[in-house]
Amino acid sequence: MIQNISLEGGSGKLNSLLTDKIDDVKEIFKNPVDEKSVKDEINDVNNKIKKNDGTYFEFSVHKPTNTIVVKIVDSRTNEVIDEIPPEKILDLVAGLWKMVGLIVDKKV
């Protein structure tokens, strides 16, 4: 969670604006999220994007790391244009976590 932000050389007005926005985001994350409303909002945004440039977002959760993955997909060819973060990296992280867990379990 973001606790503090500092912009060296930035104006006080900019720092104040960013701090206010960060506080707004913190408030949003404090409230429980209704899964259906989130899915509806994502679908609405996807439909708008699809109409404009022929791409859409696909959201999923990488189970081993419990990380949200966003894929940008070409709606005409269903080809994945980009993936954030890359699933291969998340698989690597999950593998490292597993290895670290095995080492810690053996030493204890």
C-alpha positions as CSV (number, residue, x, y, z in Angstrom):
1,M,0.0,0.0,0.0
2,I,1.3,3.5,-0.8
3,Q,2.2,5.2,2.5
4,N,4.1,8.2,1.3
5,I,5.0,9.9,-1.9
6,S,7.7,12.5,-2.6
7,L,8.6,14.3,-5.8
8,E,11.9,15.9,-5.6
9,G,12.0,19.2,-7.4
10,G,8.2,19.2,-8.0
11,S,5.9,22.0,-7.2
12,G,4.0,22.0,-4.0
13,K,0.7,22.3,-5.9
14,L,1.6,19.1,-7.9
15,N,2.6,17.2,-4.8
16,S,-0.7,18.3,-3.2
17,L,-2.7,17.2,-6.2
18,L,-1.0,13.8,-6.3
19,T,-1.4,13.3,-2.6
20,D,-5.2,14.0,-2.9
21,K,-5.5,11.5,-5.8
22,I,-3.6,8.9,-3.9
23,D,-5.9,9.4,-0.9
24,D,-8.9,9.0,-3.2
25,V,-7.5,5.7,-4.5
26,K,-6.9,4.5,-0.9
27,E,-10.5,5.2,-0.1
28,I,-11.7,3.2,-3.1
29,F,-9.6,0.2,-2.0
30,K,-11.0,0.3,1.5
31,N,-14.5,-0.4,0.3
32,P,-15.6,-4.0,-0.6
33,V,-15.8,-4.7,-4.3
34,D,-18.9,-6.2,-5.9
35,E,-17.5,-8.7,-8.5
36,K,-20.6,-8.3,-10.8
37,S,-20.3,-4.5,-11.0
38,V,-16.5,-4.8,-11.7
39,K,-17.2,-7.2,-14.6
40,D,-20.0,-5.0,-15.9
41,E,-17.7,-2.0,-15.9
42,I,-14.9,-4.0,-17.7
43,N,-17.3,-5.2,-20.3
44,D,-18.5,-1.6,-20.9
45,V,-15.0,-0.3,-21.4
46,N,-14.1,-3.3,-23.6
47,N,-17.0,-2.6,-25.9
48,K,-16.0,1.0,-26.3
49,I,-12.4,0.1,-27.0
50,K,-13.4,-2.7,-29.4
51,K,-15.4,-0.2,-31.4
52,N,-12.5,2.3,-31.6
53,D,-9.5,0.2,-32.5
54,G,-10.4,-3.4,-32.9
55,T,-8.8,-4.6,-29.6
56,Y,-10.1,-5.6,-26.2
57,F,-8.8,-6.4,-22.8
58,E,-9.0,-9.9,-21.3
59,F,-8.6,-10.1,-17.5
60,S,-7.6,-13.2,-15.6
61,V,-6.0,-14.2,-12.3
62,H,-2.7,-16.1,-12.3
63,K,-3.6,-18.6,-9.5
64,P,-0.1,-19.5,-8.1
65,T,0.8,-15.8,-7.5
66,N,-2.8,-14.5,-7.2
67,T,-1.9,-11.7,-9.7
68,I,-4.2,-10.1,-12.2
69,V,-3.1,-10.5,-15.8
70,V,-4.3,-8.2,-18.5
71,K,-4.1,-9.4,-22.1
72,I,-4.6,-7.0,-25.1
73,V,-6.3,-9.0,-27.8
74,D,-7.0,-8.2,-31.5
75,S,-10.7,-8.8,-31.9
76,R,-10.4,-9.7,-35.6
77,T,-7.8,-12.5,-35.2
78,N,-8.0,-13.3,-31.5
79,E,-4.3,-12.9,-31.3
80,V,-2.8,-11.7,-28.0
81,I,-1.0,-8.5,-28.8
82,D,0.5,-7.9,-25.3
83,E,0.2,-9.4,-21.8
84,I,0.8,-7.5,-18.6
85,P,2.6,-8.9,-16.7
86,P,3.8,-11.7,-18.9
87,E,2.5,-15.1,-17.7
88,K,6.0,-16.6,-18.2
89,I,7.4,-14.2,-15.7
90,L,4.6,-15.1,-13.2
91,D,5.3,-18.8,-13.7
92,L,9.0,-18.1,-13.0
93,V,8.0,-16.2,-9.8
94,A,5.7,-19.0,-8.7
95,G,8.5,-21.5,-9.3
96,L,11.0,-19.4,-7.2
97,W,8.4,-19.1,-4.4
98,K,8.0,-22.9,-4.4
99,M,11.8,-23.5,-4.3
100,V,12.2,-20.9,-1.5
101,G,9.4,-22.6,0.4
102,L,11.1,-26.0,0.0
103,I,14.4,-24.6,1.3
104,V,12.8,-22.9,4.2
105,D,10.8,-26.1,5.1
106,K,14.0,-28.2,5.0
107,K,16.0,-25.8,7.2
108,V,13.4,-25.5,9.9
